[in-house]
Amino acid sequence: MSFGEILREISGSVTGALGAMIVGMDGITVDEYSVSGVTDLQTIGIEYGAVMKEVENVSSSLELGKAREMAVTTEGCVIIIRMITEEYFLILVLSPGSNLGKGRFKARVAANRIAAEF
């Protein structure tokens, strides 16, 4: 299954999903799927890629181990970031009020499937 198909599948499996993407730690998008183009996934990937790098640095300096997941809830959306490999991560963007637990679960399953393709 292609990356695009996995991203489309995860976006369709969580009610209120706005889109999903695979991003490198350098902020470059590998693939993305947006539901009706409702959000600027490219910018989210770039900006939250920088945040994920910082989280990795802090986790390392505190000797806590590798960061695996981060969720950010804003007024406009919920952003779930799940590491795929050390160099790539999955971003799932949900509308406010979406099921965060289901989104986290689906992101974990999708990240594992994508990791098998790298």
Buried (B, 14 or more C-beta within 10 A) or exposed (E): EEBEEBBBBBBEBBEBBBBBBBBBBEBEBBBBBBBEEEBEBBEBBBEBBEEBBEBBEEBEEEEEEEBEBBBEEEEEBBBBBBBBEEEBBBBBBBBEEBBBEBBBBBBBBBBEBBEEEE
